[in-house]
Amino acid sequence: MSRHNNNSDRGRKPKDDVIMNENIRATELRVLIDGGEPMGIISRADALREAENLNLDLVLMSPDAKPPVAKIMDYGKHKYQLERKKKEARKNQKIIDVKEVKFSCKIAENDINFKVKHAREFLEKGKHVKLRVFLRGREMSSPELGILVLREKVWPQLQDIATLEMDASREGRYVNMLVVPNKK
């Protein structure tokens, strides 16, 4: 005998887990009409008949309530409006781009200046910059060297155009510092 039943879709909820129309199993419902007055507590059959008369859907809103709450509404329109709100929220969302600039504990002054120049360019473009010092071998036993590079040599060159978001701290083999551009 096959494990998969051909009738497996019958009685299932739609993909967005909304129980509506004939899939509602409660015998009595507290029914509301979208944009209108509440109808009170009526039987499921009467609610379905009313939704059919108005050419709308009966959607279960609160299945755990006593009695469950259902709403007579145009579910397609409701779903469309929710999608538009989500799309609008995504459009207004600001994407933060984080660039990374790596240093070492034994870095020369001219190399620091060169890398700071790149970090300044990123900050001027409005990007967040993660400054990292990689700790090699015995440098792991003294992470304060990496902290010193970031706080004493790198940060003073950036503080006129940046704000310190996260101070220098050790994370595994790295000492990290996060800077963001100043608000204009």
N, C-alpha and C positions, 0 to 999 in steps of 0.2 A: 504494500500500500504506500502511496506517495505521501511524503510529509507535507507537501504544498497543496493547499486546497484552492480550487479555482474560484470559490466564492469568498476568498479572503478579503476582498474590498467591500463587501456588503456590510453596512452598519458601522463602517469606520468613520472617524472624524476626518474633515479636510486636513490638508498638510499643516495649516496654521493652528491646529488644535482648537478650533471653534466648534462647539456643539450647536447645531441649528436644525430647524424644521423637524422632520420625522426622527432625527437622531436623539431628540430630547426624550428622556425616559420618565421624568417626573410626572405624576398624575395631576398635581395642582401646581400652578405657577403664579407668582406675583408679576403681572404684566404691565409694562410701560410702553407707550407709543412714542416713537422718536419725534421730538418737537411738539408733543401733545400732552394730554392729561394721563395720569396713571389709571389703568382699568381696574386695579384691585386684584384680588385673588380669584382666578378662574381656572377651569379645567384645561388640560393640555389640548383637548379636541377643540374647545371653544377658541382658544388662543390661536391654534393653527387655522381655524376657519376665518377668524378675524384678519390674520396676516394674509390669507389667500384673497379675501375680499378687497383688501387694500393693495394687493399685488406687491407685497413686501415679504421679507423673511422674518421668521421668529428665531432670535438668537439668544442663547443662554448666556447671561452676563455673570451671575453669581451662583454657581451650582451648589455651593456649600451652605447657602442661606436657607432658613426655614420659613416659609417655602422658598424654593429656588426662584431667582429673579430672571425674567426673560424680557427682551425688548423687541418690539416690532419695528423693523428698520430695513432700509435698502442696504444690504450687506456689501454689495459690490461697490456702491458709492462710499460707504464707510471705509472699506479696505483701500480704495483709491486715495481718499483723503489722508489716511495714515501713511501711505507710501509717499505722498507729496510732502508731508511734514518731515519724514525721515530724510528725503532727498534735500529739502531746504536746510535741515540741520547739518547734513554732510557738506553742503555748499558753503555754509558759514563757518565751518570748522577750519581752524588754522593748523597747518601741518608744520611741525617743528623739525627742522633739518639740523642734525648734530654732526659737526665735522670733528675730526680727531687730529691732534698734532702730538707726535711722540718725541720725547727727549730721552737722554740718558744721564746718569749721575756725573759722568766725567766728560761733559760736553763743553766745547770751547765757546768763548764769548761770541765770536762771529757766527757760529752755528746757531746759537740761541737767537741772535738778532735776525738771522735769515728765517728761522721757523716762526718767530714772533711776528715777522712781517706777513707771513701767510695767515697766521691766526687773526691779525688785524684786518686783512682783506675779507676773511670769512665773517667777522663781526660786522664790518661795514655793509656787507650784503644781507645782514639780519639773521645770520645763522648762529646757532649755539656752538660753542667750541669746548671740546673735552681735551684737556691738557694731560698727557700721561708721561710718567717717567718709568721706564722698564728697569727692574732691578735684576742684575745678573749676578750669579754666583754668590760671593761673599757680601755683595751689596744688600742681599736679603736680610742679613743680620743687622744692618743699620739703615732702615728705611728713612731715617731723618735726613739723609743726604738727598734723597729724592724730594722730600718735603721742602728742604732748603732751596733746591733748584727752582721749584715752582713758586714758593712764597717770596724769595729774596731776589731772584734773577728774572723770572718770567712775568709774574703778576705786576710789578711796578711799571713795566712797559705797556701793560694793557689796561690799567685801571682808569685811564682818562676816557676810554670809549666803552668799557665793559663793567658789568656788575658781577660780583662773585656769587654764584648760585650755590656751589658746594665747595667748601674749603678743602685743601689738600688732605687726603686720607688714603690709607693703604687698603688695597683690595688685591689679595693674592700677590702676584709678582709685580704689580703696578702700584704707583702712587698716582691718584687721579685728582683732578681739580676741574670743575665745570664753571665756565663763564658764559654770560649771556650779554647781548648788546644792550646798551643803555636805552631806556625808553625816550622817544623823541617828543 
